[in-house]
Amino acid sequence: MVKIPITIGIAAYNEGKNIEKLFHSIIGQKLSKVKISQVIVVSSGSDDKTNNIASLFSKKKLITDLILQKKRFGKAKAVNIILNKAKEDIIVLVSADVLLTPNVIEKLVLPLQNHKTGIVGSRPVPVNKINNFFGFYAHMLWNLHHLISLKNPKMGECIAFRKVFKQIPVLSSVDEVNIESIVKSQGYKAVYVPSAIVYNKGPDNFRDLITVRRRISAGHLAVKKEHGYTVSTFQGLKVIFFLLSNLFKLEGNKVWIVGVMVVEAYSRLLGWLDYKKGRKHTIWQMTESTKKLDR
């Protein structure tokens, strides 16, 4: 049986707290119909131990293409390097601050055997404990992402897609959204695989939380303006409907929902102001609390 060859792409900046675990989770993938023929890592401006760890795995032959940039240029440019260097027709783009469960790669790639499918999304699950506001926020956010994606797939954290375009906008701050919009604009459909679980970590302080939500909000507005595309999880009425209809399914203190809505509204306002003022989030502000996954 001929296996499906794929390229894995990872863009990293100061991911020394997690990237070794990520590499091991790639090594531990259970593959029967898929072959990882290329792993591209672009480390842009990292000044922690990211480059040393990546270089070690390059020597071990896990990483086939390692690009170390002294200056930080932003994730969008790193993604474009991956697109340019990818040898295979299917690319799996993995965020550097996640961990993969053993069957994720194969579960994401196999739906692309359908020629009508162009992009496939995973289900991010936060490792945060739910017994505090920030953990509740992370779980609530990604649970809504999951519930909405069951009907209207939304891509994030780890995605597989066909290489049917050459680049994304270099000023993008939401690369997966740009890829989703470009692929779907070419007539392909998006598929969500809820069993393809990847672990991430939500912010555990207000500064990091607002920084992340603000950047994403500004990025979504830019994509809507430039491509006329709105992701399913950024459609306000739809999000409110799913929240209310699944209110009692959410774990944790329901009173925190009010706080979540206030922070989300404030972050979206800041994102809107950034967008109106032309402030770009191409080079992200680091959110340290999201970078160490304890599993």
Secondary structure as GFF3:
##gff-version 3
##sequence-region A 1 295
A	DSSP	beta_strand	4	12	.	.	.	ID=ss1
A	DSSP	alpha_helix	19	27	.	.	.	ID=ss2
A	DSSP	beta_strand	34	44	.	.	.	ID=ss3
A	DSSP	alpha_helix	50	59	.	.	.	ID=ss4
A	DSSP	beta_strand	65	69	.	.	.	ID=ss5
A	DSSP	alpha_helix	75	85	.	.	.	ID=ss6
A	DSSP	beta_strand	90	95	.	.	.	ID=ss7
A	DSSP	beta_strand	99	100	.	.	.	ID=ss8
A	DSSP	alpha_helix	104	109	.	.	.	ID=ss9
A	DSSP	three_ten_helix	110	113	.	.	.	ID=ss10
A	DSSP	beta_strand	117	126	.	.	.	ID=ss11
A	DSSP	alpha_helix	133	149	.	.	.	ID=ss12
A	DSSP	beta_strand	158	162	.	.	.	ID=ss13
A	DSSP	alpha_helix	175	185	.	.	.	ID=ss14
A	DSSP	beta_strand	189	200	.	.	.	ID=ss15
A	DSSP	alpha_helix	206	227	.	.	.	ID=ss16
A	DSSP	three_ten_helix	232	234	.	.	.	ID=ss17
A	DSSP	alpha_helix	236	245	.	.	.	ID=ss18
A	DSSP	three_ten_helix	247	249	.	.	.	ID=ss19
A	DSSP	alpha_helix	256	277	.	.	.	ID=ss20
A	DSSP	three_ten_helix	288	290	.	.	.	ID=ss21
###
